Amino acid sequence: MLTLLVAVDGSAYSDRALDYAMLRAANSREPVELRLLNVQLPLAGVNVKLFISAGSQQEYSREEGLAVLAGPCKRLEQAGIACQHHIGVGDPGQVIADYACSTGCSEVVMGTQGRGALAGAVMGSVAQKVVKLSPVPVVLVK
Amino acid sequence: MDFTTPEFWIAIGQIIIIDILLGGDNAVVIALASRRLPQEQRRKAIFWGIFGAVALRVVLIFFALQLLRIPFLKLGGGLLLLWIGVKLLMPQEEGAGRDIDASSNLLGAIKTIILADAVMSLDNVIAIAAAAKDHVGLVVFGLVISVPIIVWGSRFVLRLMDRFPIVIVGGAALLGWIAGDMIAHDVALHEQVAAWLPGPLIWAPPVIGALLVVVIGKLAAARRPPPAAAAGPVDLAQRDAE
């Protein structure tokens, strides 16, 4: 049993990662399980802290996550694959790696924007962080 | 203060940081307050909420420049900024009573958005006025730069705070710094302050303000550790099953 953890964020890059994961699933002799994971950033601003309770923040992150996951889930269902989706909150690279580790996924599949050195240094690359932290193989799709 | 002096550019930097800290999550608050509305109304509520956040800043900054000349109002503004700075460092209060409810009717959502807009704009405006030190050009700059941050900046700002947590500590210290400076420049107080603090000691109020915010904020955070430090990642999607 091969379990692929596909990180999705609604971008074209993550759509291509999903394409790749579905292709792998279709061509594999082993049964393949696909798990979709979306990670929401924590709402760190002072106004959010002043006005919004922790419970509402979680509820909001969950709804935002479900909105991102709706498209990819639909594609999986149309292809006849059961959609397992998960939503995490935190630093995306850290959460993806933690999730892959704690739920025993065999591989992480994710898109990467392939930003230049400067933009990468400022905004950071989620893919790089996952590669650094993940205990299982990571497939980057460009 | 003109644009060849270092003070001018320091003020520019301070204003940009303040706008990012205090304006970056306004759109999130507005989206949260309107999330129970039907799709079409929701879009309208978010648009008018953001419009209100910008418009209120324009109105408030106009009054702020006049009002801050009244004795003791700078003292009040400075204390508010100190409180905001400490809040920035403290973890989320559990079960805090002043939660904005996501109202399911348009009127309720408008009410909460206006209330949030007023508070969010007020602290931002006082901070801009304090950092600009009555320089009208800088005040206008602070307003102009806050608009794109409010409208489009929330994702960028959340990412920035997530990647560089030092932004939050540094921002809180900056709020304390300008708060101390503002209190020292209150119309009723600044002559006594100048008499008590000769020469280089004039830097004491901003330094004390910055230290105060960071120390109080850190102590409060240490006393109340965030409860979310449970083992393993939290999976919000699992609530579907409940």
Interface residues (C-beta under 8 A of the other chain):
Chain A: L41 P42 L43 A44 G45 V46 N47 V48 K49 L50 F51 I52 S53 A54 G55 S56 Q57 Q58 Y60 S61 R62 E63 G65 L66 L69 H85 H86 I87 G88 V89 G90 D91 V95 D98 Y99 S102 M123 G124
Chain B: L21 L22 G24 D25 N26 V28 V29 A31 L32 A33 R35 I84 K87 L88 M90 Q92 E94 G95 A96 R98 D99 I100 A102 A116 V119 M120 R155 V157 L158 R159 M161 D162 R163 I168 A228 G232 P233 V234 D235 L236 A237 Q238 R239
